[in-house]
Amino acid sequence: MKLPTASSFDLAAKCAHPWTSGIPWSRPDDPAVFAFGNAVHEAAELAVGCGEVDLVKLASKYELGRDDVRRLGATARSAFDRINAYAAEGWLMFAEVAVAYHVGKRTVRLIDKYTHRQANQAKPGELIGIIDLVCVRPGQVHVADWKTGTWQRDATPGLQVQFAAMAVAKLVGADSASGSLLYVDERGVREVSASWECWDLDSTAEVLRRIHETTSGAPTPPVPGEWCKRCNILGKCSATALAVRDVESVATSIATAEDAARIHELMPALEKALKLARERIREMASRAPIPLSSGKRLVVQERARTTVGDLTPEAVAYLNAQQLQAALEFSTSAAAIKRVGGAKVERQVMAHLKEMGCVKESAYTTLAEVADKGTEQDQGERT
């Protein structure tokens, strides 16, 4: 019997169909994305466990391409900086902690981390998962989950982190816990944190009980929504397969905001008509925000992009004079300069490079999901 693990608890809470339908799961569309993420996770694990990390060996192990090898070095250094910051704050750290939680007894046990993804390793009544980073100090518990994907402005620690916090709190006998999503890239780490009291942890336990009950029981119907984009049977279940069949005429069938929201949320399953659907949705969103089932709204935003072009000898000399040689090693970009010198230096240097004619600016529009009107302001983007 297939049961959800911690990384899919948020999906399972919305729709149990992937586990009860018997439909075979698809492999990742882009294995390279998962390889890079796994390399960063292993680098962080090694840094916590032994302090020595051979990034060249990791890049070879995960067969990373040239660009990802360069990106791995900068991203791993960002993770190491955050780990060092935790250590300086007095946290005792453990990486890749695998646990099994019994939803009826509400007990937790440690399991072998190499078998945690095999749901059949769970005993009856258990859900299992792995915790990227566990931090403890007298009277306090903190858990963290590394994220190598795109940072989400409205992201909050979901059931995966809540499960981790509850499990560690039970293991050490704590009444409360905190947790973070750590969005890590070559620019640094963006941390999104939350804390939970004992009653919050009890609520998480009840949610997990319901997840186990629904995913281990009789077949359940699909529940379509924005969470479909994270599903392993996207395009195979009756809800999304029907959308794929219907999409041939999608450009002319989108007549209301509800239609636009439905098609947008199932977009990954609609590759055959993706261009036509996006143009129609963009047209409607440009006239008025489109409400989505998640509570967000779909809008058209205008953003700015600045790009560092070919550097002149004078520009290279200027960067060297600013002690930014490292920025030239892994890329010549605003992100690289910020990583080496910080945000303030990045703004100053980019302004100077612009005066030297080495920076190009362009404007573009993009579809964006926003939580409220306050987030519609153009935040800008640099590459």
C-alpha positions as CSV (number, residue, x, y, z in Angstrom):
1,M,0.0,0.0,0.0
2,K,1.4,3.4,-1.0
3,L,1.2,6.1,1.6
4,P,2.2,9.7,1.4
5,T,5.5,10.8,3.0
6,A,6.2,14.1,4.6
7,S,7.0,16.0,1.4
8,S,3.6,15.2,0.0
9,F,1.4,15.7,3.1
10,D,0.1,19.1,1.8
11,L,-1.1,17.5,-1.4
12,A,-2.5,14.5,0.4
13,A,-4.5,16.8,2.7
14,K,-6.2,18.3,-0.4
15,C,-6.6,15.1,-2.6
16,A,-6.1,11.5,-1.6
17,H,-6.7,10.2,-5.1
18,P,-3.0,9.8,-6.1
19,W,-2.7,7.2,-3.3
20,T,-6.1,5.5,-3.6
21,S,-6.5,5.3,-7.4
22,G,-3.8,2.8,-8.2
23,I,-2.6,5.0,-11.1
24,P,1.1,4.6,-11.7
25,W,3.1,7.7,-10.8
26,S,5.1,9.5,-13.4
27,R,8.8,10.2,-13.2
28,P,10.0,13.8,-12.9
29,D,9.7,15.9,-16.1
30,D,13.1,17.4,-15.5
31,P,15.5,15.0,-13.7
32,A,18.3,17.6,-13.8
33,V,16.3,19.9,-11.5
34,F,16.0,17.1,-8.9
35,A,19.7,16.2,-9.3
36,F,20.8,19.7,-8.5
37,G,18.4,19.9,-5.5
38,N,19.7,16.5,-4.2
39,A,23.3,17.7,-4.6
40,V,22.6,20.8,-2.5
41,H,20.8,18.7,0.1
42,E,23.7,16.3,0.4
43,A,26.2,19.2,0.6
44,A,24.3,20.6,3.5
45,E,24.1,17.2,5.2
46,L,27.8,16.7,4.9
47,A,28.5,20.2,6.2
48,V,26.5,19.4,9.3
49,G,27.7,15.9,9.8
50,C,31.5,16.1,9.1
51,G,32.2,19.7,8.0
52,E,34.0,18.5,4.9
53,V,32.3,18.7,1.5
54,D,33.9,17.8,-1.9
55,L,31.7,19.7,-4.3
56,V,33.6,18.3,-7.3
57,K,32.6,14.7,-6.2
58,L,29.0,15.8,-5.6
59,A,28.8,17.4,-9.1
60,S,30.1,14.2,-10.6
61,K,27.8,11.9,-8.6
62,Y,24.7,13.8,-9.7
63,E,26.0,14.3,-13.3
64,L,25.5,18.0,-13.1
65,G,25.9,20.1,-16.3
66,R,28.5,22.9,-16.5
67,D,26.1,25.7,-15.5
68,D,24.8,23.6,-12.5
69,V,28.3,22.8,-11.4
70,R,29.1,26.6,-11.2
71,R,25.7,27.2,-9.5
72,L,26.3,24.4,-7.0
73,G,29.4,26.1,-5.6
74,A,27.7,29.4,-4.9
75,T,24.5,27.8,-3.6
76,A,26.3,25.4,-1.3
77,R,28.3,28.3,0.2
78,S,25.0,30.0,0.9
79,A,23.8,26.9,2.8
80,F,27.1,26.7,4.7
81,D,26.8,30.3,5.8
82,R,23.3,29.6,7.2
83,I,24.5,26.4,9.0
84,N,27.4,28.4,10.5
85,A,24.9,31.0,11.7
86,Y,22.8,28.4,13.4
87,A,26.0,27.1,15.1
88,A,26.9,30.6,16.3
89,E,23.5,30.9,17.8
90,G,24.2,27.8,20.0
91,W,22.1,25.2,18.1
92,L,23.1,21.5,18.1
93,M,22.3,20.3,14.6
94,F,21.4,17.0,13.0
95,A,20.9,16.5,9.3
96,E,18.6,14.1,7.4
97,V,16.7,12.8,10.4
98,A,14.2,10.1,9.4
99,V,11.1,9.4,11.6
100,A,8.0,7.3,11.7
101,Y,4.9,8.8,13.4
102,H,2.0,6.6,14.6
103,V,-1.2,8.5,14.0
104,G,-3.2,6.6,16.6
105,K,-0.8,6.4,19.4
106,R,0.8,9.7,18.5
107,T,4.3,8.3,19.1
108,V,7.5,8.9,17.1
109,R,10.4,6.6,16.4
110,L,13.7,7.1,14.5
111,I,14.1,5.0,11.4
112,D,16.9,4.4,8.9
113,K,17.2,7.4,6.6
114,Y,17.9,5.3,3.5
115,T,14.5,3.6,3.8
116,H,12.3,6.5,4.8
117,R,10.9,7.0,1.3
118,Q,9.7,3.4,1.1
119,A,6.2,3.6,2.5
120,N,6.1,-0.2,3.0
121,Q,8.8,0.3,5.7
122,A,6.1,2.0,7.9
123,K,4.4,-0.1,10.5
124,P,0.6,-0.2,10.5
125,G,-0.8,3.2,11.5
126,E,2.4,5.1,10.7
127,L,3.4,7.9,8.3
128,I,7.1,8.5,7.7
129,G,9.3,11.3,6.5
130,I,12.7,12.9,6.6
131,I,13.7,16.2,8.2
132,D,16.4,18.1,6.4
133,L,17.8,19.9,9.5
134,V,17.0,19.5,13.2
135,C,18.3,22.1,15.6
136,V,18.0,21.8,19.4
137,R,19.2,23.7,22.4
138,P,18.0,23.8,26.0
139,G,14.3,24.2,26.0
140,Q,14.0,24.9,22.3
141,V,13.4,22.9,19.1
142,H,13.8,24.2,15.5
143,V,13.5,22.3,12.2
144,A,14.3,23.5,8.7
145,D,13.6,22.3,5.1
146,W,16.0,23.3,2.3
147,K,14.3,24.6,-0.9
148,T,16.3,25.0,-4.1
149,G,13.3,26.1,-6.2
150,T,12.0,29.6,-6.8
151,W,11.3,31.7,-3.7
152,Q,7.6,32.3,-3.2
153,R,6.8,35.7,-1.6
154,D,3.7,34.3,0.2
155,A,5.3,31.0,1.2
156,T,4.6,29.6,4.7
157,P,5.9,26.4,6.3
158,G,3.3,23.8,5.4
159,L,2.5,20.3,6.7
160,Q,5.9,18.9,5.9
161,V,7.6,21.4,8.3
162,Q,4.8,21.2,10.8
163,F,5.1,17.4,10.9
164,A,8.9,17.7,11.4
165,A,8.4,20.2,14.3
166,M,5.8,18.0,16.0
167,A,7.9,14.9,15.6
168,V,11.1,16.4,17.0
169,A,9.1,18.1,19.9
170,K,7.7,14.6,20.8
171,L,11.2,13.0,20.6
172,V,12.7,15.6,23.0
173,G,9.7,16.2,25.2
174,A,9.1,19.8,24.1
175,D,5.8,21.6,24.3
176,S,6.5,24.0,21.4
177,A,8.6,24.2,18.3
178,S,9.6,26.4,15.4
179,G,10.4,25.7,11.8
180,S,11.7,27.3,8.6
181,L,11.7,27.0,4.9
182,L,15.2,27.8,3.7
183,Y,15.2,29.0,0.1
184,V,18.8,28.7,-0.9
185,D,20.5,29.8,-4.1
186,E,23.7,31.6,-5.2
187,R,22.4,34.9,-3.8
188,G,22.0,33.6,-0.2
189,V,19.3,32.1,2.0
190,R,15.8,33.5,2.4
191,E,14.1,32.1,5.5
192,V,10.4,31.8,6.1
193,S,9.7,30.8,9.7
194,A,6.8,30.0,11.9
195,S,6.3,28.7,15.5
196,W,3.8,26.4,17.1
197,E,2.5,25.9,20.6
198,C,1.3,22.6,22.0
199,W,-2.3,23.1,20.7
200,D,-1.0,23.8,17.2
201,L,1.0,20.6,17.3
202,D,-2.1,18.7,18.4
203,S,-4.0,20.1,15.4
204,T,-1.2,18.9,13.1
205,A,-1.5,15.4,14.7
206,E,-5.3,15.4,13.8
207,V,-4.6,16.4,10.2
208,L,-2.1,13.6,9.9
209,R,-4.6,11.1,11.3
210,R,-7.1,12.2,8.6
211,I,-4.5,11.9,5.9
212,H,-3.6,8.4,6.9
213,E,-7.3,7.4,7.1
214,T,-8.1,8.7,3.6
215,T,-5.0,7.6,1.8
216,S,-5.1,4.1,3.3
217,G,-8.8,3.5,2.8
218,A,-11.2,3.0,-0.1
219,P,-10.7,4.7,-3.5
220,T,-11.4,8.4,-3.5
221,P,-12.4,10.8,-6.3
222,P,-9.9,13.4,-7.6
223,V,-10.2,16.9,-6.2
224,P,-8.8,19.3,-8.8
225,G,-7.3,22.6,-7.8
226,E,-4.0,24.6,-7.8
227,W,-2.3,21.7,-6.0
228,C,-2.6,19.5,-9.2
229,K,0.6,21.1,-10.5
230,R,2.5,19.2,-7.8
231,C,0.8,15.8,-8.4
232,N,2.6,12.7,-9.8
233,I,-0.5,11.6,-11.7
234,L,-1.1,15.0,-13.4
235,G,-2.9,14.4,-16.7
236,K,-3.7,10.7,-15.8
237,C,-6.6,11.1,-13.3
238,S,-10.1,11.7,-14.6
239,A,-10.1,15.3,-13.6
240,T,-6.9,16.4,-15.4
241,A,-7.2,13.9,-18.3
242,L,-10.5,15.4,-19.2
243,A,-8.9,18.8,-19.2
244,V,-6.3,17.6,-21.6
245,R,-9.0,16.3,-24.0
246,D,-10.9,19.5,-23.8
247,V,-8.0,21.9,-24.3
248,E,-7.8,21.6,-28.1
249,S,-10.4,24.4,-28.2
250,V,-9.3,26.1,-25.0
251,A,-8.5,29.4,-26.7
252,T,-12.1,30.0,-27.7
253,S,-13.7,28.3,-24.7
254,I,-12.4,30.7,-22.0
255,A,-15.3,33.0,-21.5
256,T,-15.4,33.7,-17.8
257,A,-12.9,34.4,-14.9
258,E,-13.8,30.9,-13.5
259,D,-12.9,29.3,-16.8
260,A,-9.6,31.2,-16.8
261,A,-8.8,30.2,-13.2
262,R,-9.6,26.5,-13.9
263,I,-7.4,26.3,-17.0
264,H,-4.5,28.2,-15.4
265,E,-4.5,25.9,-12.4
266,L,-4.3,22.8,-14.6
267,M,-1.8,24.4,-17.0
268,P,1.0,21.8,-16.6
269,A,-1.5,19.2,-18.1
270,L,-2.3,21.3,-21.1
271,E,1.1,21.4,-22.9
272,K,-0.5,20.9,-26.3
273,A,-2.4,24.1,-26.2
274,L,-0.2,26.0,-23.8
275,K,0.6,29.0,-26.0
276,L,-3.0,29.6,-27.0
277,A,-4.3,29.2,-23.4
278,R,-1.7,31.6,-22.0
279,E,-2.4,34.3,-24.5
280,R,-6.2,34.1,-23.7
281,I,-5.6,34.1,-20.0
282,R,-3.1,37.0,-20.2
283,E,-5.7,39.0,-22.2
284,M,-8.4,38.5,-19.5
285,A,-6.0,39.1,-16.6
286,S,-4.9,42.4,-18.2
287,R,-8.5,43.6,-18.0
288,A,-9.2,42.5,-14.5
289,P,-7.6,40.2,-11.8
290,I,-8.8,36.6,-12.0
291,P,-9.7,35.0,-8.6
292,L,-8.2,31.5,-8.1
293,S,-9.3,28.6,-5.9
294,S,-6.3,29.1,-3.7
295,G,-7.6,32.6,-2.7
296,K,-5.0,34.4,-4.7
297,R,-5.6,36.4,-7.9
298,L,-4.0,36.2,-11.3
299,V,-2.7,39.5,-12.6
300,V,-0.4,40.8,-15.3
301,Q,2.6,42.5,-13.8
302,E,5.3,44.6,-15.4
303,R,8.8,43.9,-14.2
304,A,12.2,45.3,-14.9
305,R,15.3,43.2,-15.8
306,T,18.9,44.3,-15.7
307,T,21.6,42.2,-17.3
308,V,25.4,42.6,-17.1
309,G,26.7,42.4,-20.7
310,D,30.2,42.0,-22.0
311,L,32.6,43.6,-19.5
312,T,35.2,46.1,-20.8
313,P,38.8,45.9,-19.4
314,E,38.0,49.0,-17.4
315,A,34.9,47.3,-15.9
316,V,37.0,44.2,-14.9
317,A,39.6,46.5,-13.3
318,Y,36.8,48.3,-11.4
319,L,35.4,45.0,-10.1
320,N,38.9,43.9,-9.0
321,A,39.4,47.2,-7.2
322,Q,36.1,46.6,-5.3
323,Q,37.4,43.3,-4.1
324,L,34.8,41.4,-6.2
325,Q,37.2,39.0,-8.0
326,A,35.1,36.1,-6.8
327,A,32.1,37.5,-8.6
328,L,34.0,37.1,-11.9
329,E,34.7,33.4,-11.0
330,F,31.2,32.0,-11.0
331,S,29.4,34.6,-13.1
332,T,29.2,38.2,-14.0
333,S,25.8,39.2,-12.8
334,A,24.0,41.2,-10.2
335,A,23.4,38.0,-8.2
336,A,27.1,37.1,-8.2
337,I,28.1,40.6,-7.1
338,K,25.5,40.5,-4.3
339,R,26.6,37.1,-3.2
340,V,30.2,38.4,-2.8
341,G,29.7,41.9,-1.6
342,G,26.2,42.1,-0.2
343,A,23.1,44.0,-1.3
344,K,24.5,47.5,-0.7
345,V,27.6,46.9,-2.7
346,E,25.6,45.2,-5.4
347,R,23.4,48.3,-5.9
348,Q,26.4,50.6,-5.9
349,V,28.5,48.5,-8.3
350,M,25.5,47.9,-10.7
351,A,24.9,51.6,-10.9
352,H,28.6,52.2,-11.7
353,L,28.6,49.4,-14.3
354,K,25.5,51.0,-15.9
355,E,27.4,54.3,-16.2
356,M,30.2,52.4,-17.9
357,G,27.8,51.0,-20.5
358,C,28.0,47.4,-19.3
359,V,24.4,47.0,-18.1
360,K,21.4,46.6,-20.3
361,E,17.8,47.2,-19.1
362,S,14.6,45.8,-20.4
363,A,10.9,45.6,-19.4
364,Y,8.6,42.7,-19.7
365,T,5.2,41.5,-18.4
366,T,4.4,38.2,-16.8
367,L,1.5,36.4,-15.2
368,A,1.7,36.3,-11.5
369,E,-0.4,34.9,-8.6
370,V,-0.8,37.5,-5.9
371,A,-2.4,37.3,-2.5
372,D,-3.6,40.9,-2.2
373,K,-3.4,44.3,-3.9
374,G,-0.3,45.2,-1.9
375,T,1.7,42.6,-3.7
376,E,0.8,43.8,-7.2
377,Q,3.5,46.5,-7.1
378,D,6.4,45.8,-9.3
379,Q,9.2,44.2,-7.3
380,G,11.7,44.2,-10.1
381,E,14.0,41.3,-11.1
382,R,17.7,41.1,-11.8
383,T,19.5,38.3,-13.6
